Amino acid sequence: LLSVFLVISIMTSCIIAPINGAATHVTESHVVVAYNINGIQGSSDGYGANNWNEVYNTISSYGADLICFNEVNNKFVKDNLVSLLKSGGYSCFGTTDWAEGSGEDIILGAAWANLVCYKTSKYIKLESGTFSLSDNPSNPNAFISTMEDYPKTNIEGRPRNCNWVYLQSKSTGDRFILASAHAQWAEYNGRDYNAEGLTYLVNNINALKNTYGCDVILGGDMNADYPVELTSQGYIDVVPVGTQTYSGEDEQK
């Protein structure tokens, strides 16, 4: 039994959980928050100290056990937000979509991370990893190999990946995977890269389920009103509700 109490997100973000897990099931309730913080606004003006404090305070106010972030801008937000989360008892994991220091992250000004965070008082991290939403998942910074140059540089602007942690509950011993992903959204020359990316995503999530024999909690921005690639395989789409505004940025929660 899996209870998701809250979703905070922007645009078409969603959190998805399996109806039927594998051998090890989640038997306790968890407060799960998924939040795309809109990394394109991550500049010294748009995301100052007060802003990431607001993000952190909002997360804290709901007593989140598990958090899936998207678009955590590595130049202006990541270190500050992670420091606040650490001070609040969370541990975070997540590599960026562009390899940091590669020089490629000049597109839109920074690399973004899909962070997964968990309360260290409640969970033990057993393993972690990253895969790209591409036909080369072992390279976390890979585009779909047949994607044309135009959507790479003018629509997507960045590769897409999924970060995950394999956790054990300290109270029950339950083991499960928490994952955060941000899917492609481009359509170009008759190709739907969102559908292709979601297919790669669910294939790799299913591989993790089979490897570890456990349930998976997947949060993130699927860039789809109804991610059929996931829902058709028994996943539940939990949609965002309401609105919230931070520093002039209209967001949904």
Salt bridges, closest charged atoms under 4 A:
ASP65 OD1 - LYS122 NZ 2.54
GLU71 OE2 - HIS182 NE2 3.70
ASP97 OD2 - ARG158 NH1 2.82
GLU100 OE2 - LYS78 NZ 3.39
GLU156 OE1 - ARG160 NH2 2.74
GLU196 OE1 - ARG191 NH2 2.82
ASP215 OD1 - HIS25 ND1 3.81
ASP221 OD2 - HIS182 NE2 3.48
